[in-house]
Amino acid sequence: MASTTGSRKHVAECHGVKVPDSPMITPERAERINAARYEGQEIAGALEVIRAGDRVLEMGAGIGLVGAIAALNGKPEKVLSFEANPGLIQHINALYRLNDLQDRIEVRNEVLISAPNPPEHMAFHIRNSYLGSSLIDTDKRATTRVEVPTARYDEVHRDFAPTVLLMDIEGGELEFLRHASLEGIRAIVIEFHPAAYGKEGMRECKSVLERAGFAKVPELCTRQVWTCTFDPALRPPVPDMGWSCARQTLENAVVVPPAETGFVQPAGILDRSGSYVGSGALWRNGRALTVAPALPEGELPLREGTWLWGGVLWAHFGHFLVESTARLWALDALESEIDGILYVPKRPKTGDEVKPFQTDFLKMMGCDLPLVSVATPERVERLIVPGQGFGLGTMITGTPAFRAAMAGRFGRDVAPDGPEKLYVSRSGLPSGRGNLIGEAELEAHLVEQGYTIYHPEKHDLRSQVATYKAARKIIAAEGSALHLLAMVADPAAQVAIVVRRPSGATRNLEQHLKSFAGITPLTVTQLTRSWKPRGAAKPRLWMGELDMPALQASLAEGGFVSAGGSPWAELNPETVQQKLGDRFEEVA
């Protein structure tokens, strides 16, 4: 039965907001509203995150109830709502007037578009029930098409400056999130609609939010409704600002190594209260490879003293160079003495093992302190946590502090010692490790051109640095050795990269050389075929079959080999197949 307040009638009420009668309010819906079950997850999330003074942007006002509850109870400075369905606007405004909220909340009959160059109008598909009306039409239910004016999100974001975003736009969220800047927004309540874009689309929505630094509030989240809040430490590092350039000191921190092998692992740092320290995570290509671990149970052993957090200790040479060294820039910024550098192992089975090349690297940074791999959870009396100053993807250019530390510290006492013309080979590595097919033939041609064939895995780190410092003309099979070269190469050196596989790793190597040594390498991609081990195989294990005549021409054009001389013969396909046997298959 309808209730009356003065002359203003309402048929339902939720969190103090009265809902007037309208065609949308069926008896069943009124019952759900009274029981706080209508949009209950979204409302609970909004009430949790909205604070006094917030500026709330609501996309998809529906009947106006969620925004009105936010405006009444959260005490925001302003709520700006957008609703595409023109048939709802008068009823939304009636709800606002009934609750005297006109000064705090406004609704616009527009579609808010984040993509560049939006059209002036967009088609909106209205169902008989307002629920599920959407920009996305389907064949499942009859709809009525209307044209709705659009508004530019970038202008609303600039002028309104929202701090909280409420979004329920029936599948439009995927396209919106692909283009929207979330700068300045500290909390989001969003409903996902996998029926509109599938599970992959929902995963993409969640990935966009996570990469923007938003973490869900677990007790307020389900698979299809998230309440999430912004944490700067959860945002991927960038080379020129933010937590990658900062450091913090923790008292009585907890260091948790990974318990299981995996690409993404729960591991890292908890503060003394058990909260996750996001700035201690390892990021790659915008994705966190270490995520919040559970607080270990029981009493933990205490490591006394002051220690520097190093992150994840990789046994793989290339990943060690790019990811395990990323926090050593802080050696230039220490305000007090430290007792050593703490890591957690990438693979739990390696435990506390530290390889000689890892300690050699630290010594060549001018640091003789212990490098410790923490195999079991422990508390640390005092832990200095620098930001991740280097890494794969966006971080391959390094922060200014990391580049300065490398230039000022690494290998300073190592004199150049080696040939001027160098070929950095992979032919000595085991078969199936991403080799070049035809590398032996290439090496023979390069020896004729005066190059020394160099197998870095046969030399210690110090010898490698001396050799790379001395070289002036370097051809290298694409691989980890080029990361070390980038750290020490003479800016006057010429470098050519012989690509062995289709991979984004090549771009990382190019950027590393350019950012650290000022060298723009010649990248030579001259492959006739690519091969991989039979069955499922990671691209890093693929092998490239060299197109020898084209490779000779590219190197000659780049000034790395003479333009004259005998032509390099093509590889014989039958011989290649015989050498590979039946263990490899051609990549289509």
ABEGO torsion letter per residue (X at the ends): XBBBBEABBBABBBGGBBBBBBAABBAAAAAAAAAGABGAAAAAAAAAABBBGBBBBBBGAEAGAAAAAAAAAAGBABBBBBBABAAAAAAAAAAAAAAGAAAABBBBBBBBBABBGBBABBBBBBBABABGBBABBBAABBBBBBBBBBBBAAAAAAAAGBABBBBBAGGAAAAAAAABBABGBABBBBBBBAAAAEAAAAAAAAAAAAAAGBBBBAAABBAABBBBBBBAAABBBBAABEAAABBBBBBGBBBBBBABBBABBBBEBBBAAGBBBAAABBBBGGBBABBBBBBBBEBBBBBBEBBBBAEBBBABAAAAAAAAAAAAAAAAABABBBAEBBBBBABAAAEABBBAAAAAAAAAAGBABBBBBBABBBBBABBBBBBBABEBEAAAAEBAAAAAAAAAABGAABBBBEBABBBBBAAABBBGAGBBBGAAAAAAAAAAAGBBBBBAAABBAAAAAAAAAABABBBBBBEAAAAAAAAABBAABBBBBBBABBBAAAAAAAAAAAAAAGBBBBBBBBBABBBBBBEBBBAAABBBBBBAAAAAAAAAAAGABBABEBBBBBBBAAAAAAAAEAABBBBX
